[in-house]
Structures are given as structure tokens and as C-alpha cells.
Amino acid sequence: MRSMKLSILRLLGLLVVLSVVAAGCSGGTTGGVGNQGGGETPKVSLSGAEFTVGSKEFTEQLILGQIAIQALEARGATVKDETGLPSTGAARRALESGEIDMYWEYTGTGWITHLGHTDPIPDAQEQYEAVAEEDLEKNDIEWLSPAPANNTFALAVRSEAVGILGTRSLSSLGVLSEVRPENVTLCAASEFLNREDGLPGLEKAYGFEIPDDNIVKMEEAQIYKAVDEGDECNYGEVFATDGRVRALDLTLLKDDKDFFPVYNPSLTVNKQVIDENPELAEVFAPITQKLNSEALQDMNVAVDVDGKSEEAVARQFLRENGLL
């Protein structure tokens, strides 16, 4: 029954996406952040419904949380804001316990961190289907249709140091760690240092190890500036869609062994909440369709570089794409 229900939700999401595309072909236009969009707000009413929306604490998650909150409120729902939870584990525990009803999670994180697999599935659609089916079966967690954006982990280096250090890929970083280990210094958040899809798994996959003395633990928000300045570390753990990668002209090392999983954002929702409000799939299908990597990076830049609030950036995205 669960597999059948998941298939029905997917079919509903697909039908909504097709209807949005058809509407666009008939004259409406949509645009990313910074472009004038068109289209009509989906006529779905959630009047009388109450939801609690969570998120993790970094910029992209706060933006996605606000997108969910504003989309629900625009359709008449009452929403409690519990965004900004301190870690992936905290957000997931809150969802499982019913403290929150939904939050945006990444497919690779679900597969590796929450479900305990060690090998990612390279194909994005297959990865989504696998995590959605298993999480529903084991944990009563629904994964709504995924966004095309891929906010994968990456290691970054300041662009002017690429030639000096001779590293353009993670394999070449492994070579550098053998010949000049003192140059392989890393700034990273504690979560990345302990996740199987973070540094421990990366070191196993590429066959090298960064000494503890070469690792500087810091908050995510501090890593980008530290890498750009190059004083505390030459390399840093970053998110591929983070706007500061572009703003600071950082270079991402190529993951030439495809270690990092695909990290497509998907709204994860408690099954009971979906059972009571099946129209949530219809609300969020056209929203996730617009969340490509460029759109996320633009929104991250607007917050982290331009100083706009997550609420304002989320509202702009929804309005310009005819989703609010």
C-alpha cells in the first residue's frame, strides 16, 4: 500500500508539473530571481490547516523554510515557524517526533545519513526514488517531488592558489597530501568532519588522510572567508550552491571519483500530515520545479552578499515565478 501511495503522490506531482508547463506554453512566463515572472498561483486552499515548518540553520535552508511557510500561508494555512534548527540530526529528530511537520532535506543526506547507506546512487532520479521508498516504508516519512538543484558538498580553494598548490581535483589533493602535507589544511564544520558523506568517507574513497593538526573546525558561515583569505586554511568544506563561492571567486575541486552523493532538495513531510493534507503535493510541485542550482545560488547571494533577509528573498522568488 505504501508503494502504491508513493506512486500516486508522484503521479499527482507530475500532473501538476505538466499543467504548469502547459500553462507556460499557452502564454504565461516564469523567471528566476531577478527576472519578471508570470503565471497564476495554484488554486489550492489550505484554509483551516495548521502546520509547523522547520529547517536547518544555514542560509539556503532558512530560505527554503521561508518558501514553504509563505506558500502555505498564501493558501490560507496557519504556520508555526521552527526554522533554524541547529543540525541535520536535530531537524530530522524533530520531524520524526512530530515536533515539526515538514522540512527540506537533501536526497543524498537522506540516503547516507538517515538511512545509513554507504554508497550513493549516481543517477538523481534513481537516488530520489530509492530514498523516498525506503524512508516511507521504514519511517513514515514522505519525500515530495525533488528540485533539480544539486547542493552537493565540495572542497573549495581560492582561485589564485590553484596553480600554486597544483590541485584541481580531489585526487590531486590526495597527491599533495603525500608530497607536501603541510599545505593540505582544511576548514570545516563539525558535522562535515563526522558524517559518512563528509570527510571520513571522502578520505576512504580517495585513500588519503588529513592530520587532525591540519584541520580547523569552525562554523559554516566562517569557512568561505577563511578559505578566501588563506591564513587558517587552504581548503574549505562548502556547499556547491552557496552564493559565496561565486562572490569570492572560489574554485571547487572536481570530485573525480564521484564520491559525494546527489543532494536534490525535497520537502520531507510526516506521513500523517500528508494523509490529512494530500494537496500539499500539488502546492509544492510547481515550486520545486523552479528550484534549480542557479536559482538557489542567486537567493543565497542575495542573503549572504547583498544582506537581504531570507523572508524577503523567499517572497521575491515566489512572486516572480507566479507562485504566491
C-alpha positions as CSV (number, residue, x, y, z in Angstrom):
1,M,0.0,0.0,0.0
2,R,2.8,2.4,0.8
3,S,4.5,1.9,-2.6
4,M,1.1,2.5,-4.3
5,K,0.6,5.6,-2.2
6,L,4.0,6.9,-3.1
7,S,3.3,6.3,-6.8
8,I,0.0,8.2,-6.5
9,L,1.8,11.2,-4.9
10,R,4.4,11.1,-7.7
11,L,1.7,11.0,-10.4
12,L,0.0,13.9,-8.8
13,G,3.2,15.9,-8.7
14,L,3.9,15.0,-12.3
15,L,0.4,16.1,-13.4
16,V,0.9,19.4,-11.6
17,V,4.3,20.0,-13.3
18,L,2.8,19.1,-16.7
19,S,-0.1,21.6,-16.1
20,V,2.4,24.3,-15.2
21,V,4.4,23.6,-18.4
22,A,1.3,23.7,-20.5
23,A,0.2,27.0,-19.0
24,G,3.6,28.4,-19.8
25,C,3.3,27.2,-23.4
26,S,0.0,28.9,-23.7
27,G,1.4,32.4,-22.9
28,G,2.5,32.6,-19.3
29,T,6.2,33.1,-18.5
30,T,8.2,32.4,-15.4
31,G,11.6,33.6,-14.3
32,G,14.3,33.0,-11.7
33,V,15.4,35.5,-9.1
34,G,15.9,38.9,-10.6
35,N,13.6,38.2,-13.6
36,Q,9.9,39.2,-14.0
37,G,7.8,36.1,-13.9
38,G,4.2,35.3,-14.7
39,G,1.7,32.5,-14.3
40,E,-1.1,32.1,-11.8
41,T,-1.0,31.0,-8.2
42,P,-2.2,27.4,-8.0
43,K,-5.8,27.5,-6.7
44,V,-5.4,25.2,-3.7
45,S,-7.0,26.1,-0.4
46,L,-5.5,25.0,2.9
47,S,-7.8,27.2,4.9
48,G,-8.1,25.8,8.5
49,A,-5.0,23.7,8.2
50,E,-2.1,24.2,10.7
51,F,1.5,23.2,10.1
52,T,4.9,23.6,11.8
53,V,7.8,24.1,9.4
54,G,11.4,23.5,10.3
55,S,14.8,23.9,8.7
56,K,18.4,23.6,9.4
57,E,20.3,26.7,10.4
58,F,22.4,27.7,7.2
59,T,21.2,30.3,4.7
60,E,19.8,28.0,2.0
61,Q,17.8,26.0,4.5
62,L,16.4,29.2,6.1
63,I,15.4,30.4,2.6
64,L,13.7,27.1,1.7
65,G,12.0,27.1,5.1
66,Q,10.6,30.6,4.3
67,I,9.5,29.5,0.9
68,A,7.4,26.7,2.5
69,I,6.0,29.0,5.2
70,Q,4.9,31.7,2.7
71,A,3.5,29.2,0.2
72,L,1.4,27.6,2.9
73,E,0.2,30.9,4.4
74,A,-0.7,32.2,0.9
75,R,-3.1,29.3,0.6
76,G,-4.8,30.0,4.0
77,A,-2.9,27.8,6.4
78,T,-1.7,28.8,9.8
79,V,2.0,28.1,10.1
80,K,4.4,27.9,13.1
81,D,7.9,28.9,12.2
82,E,10.5,26.5,13.7
83,T,13.2,27.2,11.2
84,G,16.9,27.4,12.2
85,L,17.3,24.0,14.0
86,P,21.0,23.5,14.9
87,S,21.9,20.5,12.8
88,T,20.7,17.9,10.3
89,G,20.2,15.5,13.2
90,A,18.1,18.0,15.1
91,A,15.8,18.7,12.1
92,R,15.3,15.0,11.4
93,R,14.5,14.2,15.0
94,A,12.0,17.0,15.2
95,L,10.3,15.6,12.1
96,E,10.2,12.0,13.3
97,S,8.9,13.1,16.8
98,G,6.2,15.3,15.3
99,E,7.7,18.5,16.7
100,I,7.7,19.8,13.2
101,D,5.5,18.6,10.2
102,M,8.0,19.2,7.4
103,Y,11.4,20.5,6.4
104,W,13.5,20.5,3.2
105,E,16.1,17.7,3.2
106,Y,18.6,16.6,0.5
107,T,18.3,13.2,-1.2
108,G,21.9,12.3,-0.6
109,T,21.7,13.2,3.1
110,G,18.6,11.0,3.5
111,W,20.2,8.1,1.8
112,I,23.6,8.2,3.6
113,T,22.9,9.9,7.0
114,H,19.3,9.0,7.8
115,L,19.1,5.6,6.2
116,G,22.7,4.5,6.8
117,H,23.8,3.5,3.3
118,T,27.5,4.0,2.4
119,D,27.2,4.0,-1.4
120,P,25.3,6.8,-3.1
121,I,23.3,6.2,-6.3
122,P,24.7,8.4,-9.1
123,D,21.5,8.9,-11.0
124,A,19.5,11.7,-9.4
125,Q,16.0,10.2,-10.2
126,E,17.0,6.8,-9.0
127,Q,18.5,8.2,-5.8
128,Y,15.3,10.1,-5.1
129,E,13.1,7.1,-5.7
130,A,15.3,4.9,-3.5
131,V,15.4,7.2,-0.6
132,A,11.7,8.1,-0.9
133,E,10.5,4.5,-1.0
134,E,12.8,3.3,1.9
135,D,12.1,6.3,4.2
136,L,8.3,5.9,3.7
137,E,8.5,2.2,4.4
138,K,10.7,2.4,7.4
139,N,10.0,5.7,9.0
140,D,6.6,7.0,7.6
141,I,8.4,10.0,6.1
142,E,7.2,11.2,2.7
143,W,9.5,12.9,0.2
144,L,7.7,15.2,-2.2
145,S,8.9,15.8,-5.7
146,P,12.6,16.8,-5.7
147,A,14.1,20.1,-7.0
148,P,16.6,20.0,-9.9
149,A,19.2,21.9,-7.8
150,N,22.1,19.9,-6.5
151,N,23.6,21.3,-3.4
152,T,26.4,18.8,-3.0
153,F,29.3,19.1,-0.6
154,A,32.6,20.3,-2.2
155,L,36.1,21.3,-1.2
156,A,37.0,24.8,-2.3
157,V,40.3,26.7,-2.7
158,R,40.9,30.3,-3.5
159,S,41.3,30.6,-7.3
160,E,44.7,32.3,-7.2
161,A,46.1,29.4,-5.2
162,V,45.0,26.7,-7.7
163,G,48.2,26.9,-9.7
164,I,50.5,27.3,-6.7
165,L,49.1,24.3,-4.9
166,G,48.6,22.3,-8.1
167,T,45.1,21.0,-7.1
168,R,42.1,21.0,-9.3
169,S,40.6,17.7,-8.2
170,L,40.2,15.6,-5.0
171,S,42.6,13.1,-6.4
172,S,45.3,15.8,-6.9
173,L,44.6,16.9,-3.3
174,G,45.5,13.3,-2.2
175,V,48.8,13.6,-4.1
176,L,49.5,16.9,-2.4
177,S,48.9,15.4,1.0
178,E,51.7,12.9,0.3
179,V,54.3,15.3,-1.1
180,R,53.5,18.5,0.8
181,P,51.2,17.5,3.7
182,E,51.7,20.9,5.4
183,N,49.8,22.6,2.5
184,V,46.7,20.4,3.0
185,T,45.0,22.5,5.6
186,L,41.2,22.3,5.9
187,C,38.5,24.5,7.4
188,A,35.3,22.5,8.1
189,A,32.2,22.4,10.3
190,S,32.0,19.7,12.9
191,E,29.1,18.0,11.1
192,F,31.1,17.5,7.9
193,L,34.0,16.1,9.9
194,N,31.8,13.4,11.4
195,R,29.4,12.5,8.6
196,E,30.0,9.4,6.4
197,D,29.2,11.5,3.4
198,G,31.7,14.1,4.7
199,L,35.4,13.9,5.5
200,P,35.6,10.3,6.9
201,G,34.0,8.8,3.7
202,L,36.0,11.1,1.4
203,E,39.3,10.1,2.9
204,K,38.4,6.4,2.5
205,A,37.3,6.9,-1.1
206,Y,40.4,8.8,-2.2
207,G,42.9,7.0,0.0
208,F,44.4,9.8,2.0
209,E,44.0,11.3,5.4
210,I,44.3,14.9,6.6
211,P,46.1,15.1,10.0
212,D,44.0,16.5,12.9
213,D,46.5,19.3,13.3
214,N,45.8,20.4,9.8
215,I,42.0,20.8,10.4
216,V,40.4,23.9,11.7
217,K,36.9,23.4,13.0
218,M,34.6,26.4,12.5
219,E,31.0,27.4,11.8
220,E,29.8,27.0,8.2
221,A,29.4,30.8,7.8
222,Q,33.1,31.4,8.6
223,I,34.6,28.9,6.2
224,Y,34.2,30.9,3.0
225,K,36.1,33.9,4.2
226,A,38.8,31.8,5.8
227,V,39.4,30.0,2.5
228,D,39.5,33.3,0.6
229,E,42.0,34.8,3.0
230,G,44.1,31.6,3.1
231,D,45.6,32.3,6.5
232,E,44.0,29.5,8.5
233,C,43.4,27.0,5.7
234,N,44.0,26.5,2.0
235,Y,40.9,24.4,1.6
236,G,37.4,24.5,2.9
237,E,34.2,22.4,3.0
238,V,31.5,24.3,1.2
239,F,28.1,23.8,-0.4
240,A,28.1,23.9,-4.2
241,T,25.0,26.3,-4.4
242,D,26.3,28.7,-1.8
243,G,26.4,32.2,-3.2
244,R,29.8,33.0,-1.6
245,V,31.5,30.5,-3.9
246,R,30.7,32.8,-6.8
247,A,31.1,36.1,-4.8
248,L,34.6,35.2,-3.6
249,D,35.7,33.5,-6.8
250,L,36.5,30.2,-5.1
251,T,37.3,27.2,-7.2
252,L,35.6,23.8,-6.4
253,L,37.9,20.8,-6.6
254,K,36.5,18.2,-9.0
255,D,35.1,15.1,-7.4
256,D,36.7,12.9,-10.0
257,K,35.6,9.7,-8.2
258,D,32.0,10.8,-7.8
259,F,32.2,10.3,-4.0
260,F,29.7,12.9,-3.0
261,P,26.0,11.9,-3.4
262,V,23.4,13.9,-5.3
263,Y,21.8,16.4,-3.0
264,N,18.5,17.4,-4.5
265,P,16.3,19.3,-2.1
266,S,12.9,17.7,-1.4
267,L,10.3,18.7,1.2
268,T,10.1,15.8,3.7
269,V,6.8,15.5,5.4
270,N,5.4,13.4,8.2
271,K,3.1,10.7,6.6
272,Q,0.2,11.5,8.8
273,V,0.4,15.2,7.7
274,I,0.3,14.1,4.0
275,D,-2.6,11.7,4.7
276,E,-4.6,14.6,6.2
277,N,-3.5,17.1,3.6
278,P,-2.8,15.3,0.3
279,E,-3.0,18.6,-1.6
280,L,0.5,19.5,-0.3
281,A,2.0,17.6,-3.2
282,E,0.0,19.9,-5.6
283,V,1.1,23.0,-3.7
284,F,4.9,22.2,-3.8
285,A,5.3,20.5,-7.2
286,P,5.5,23.8,-9.2
287,I,7.7,25.4,-6.5
288,T,10.3,22.6,-6.6
289,Q,10.3,22.7,-10.4
290,K,11.7,26.2,-10.2
291,L,14.4,25.5,-7.6
292,N,17.4,24.9,-9.9
293,S,21.0,25.4,-8.8
294,E,21.2,28.9,-10.3
295,A,18.0,30.0,-8.5
296,L,19.3,28.7,-5.2
297,Q,22.7,30.3,-5.7
298,D,21.1,33.6,-6.7
299,M,19.0,33.6,-3.5
300,N,22.0,32.6,-1.4
301,V,23.9,35.6,-2.8
302,A,21.0,37.9,-2.1
303,V,21.2,37.0,1.6
304,D,24.9,36.3,2.3
305,V,26.4,39.0,0.0
306,D,23.6,41.6,-0.5
307,G,22.4,41.5,3.0
308,K,18.7,40.8,2.3
309,S,16.6,38.8,4.7
310,E,15.6,35.2,4.0
311,E,11.9,36.2,4.2
312,A,12.3,38.9,1.6
313,V,14.3,36.7,-0.8
314,A,11.8,33.8,-0.5
315,R,8.9,36.2,-1.2
316,Q,10.7,37.6,-4.2
317,F,11.3,34.1,-5.6
318,L,7.7,33.1,-5.2
319,R,6.2,36.3,-6.6
320,E,8.5,36.4,-9.6
321,N,7.6,32.8,-10.5
322,G,3.9,33.3,-10.1
323,L,3.8,31.0,-7.1
324,L,2.5,33.4,-4.4
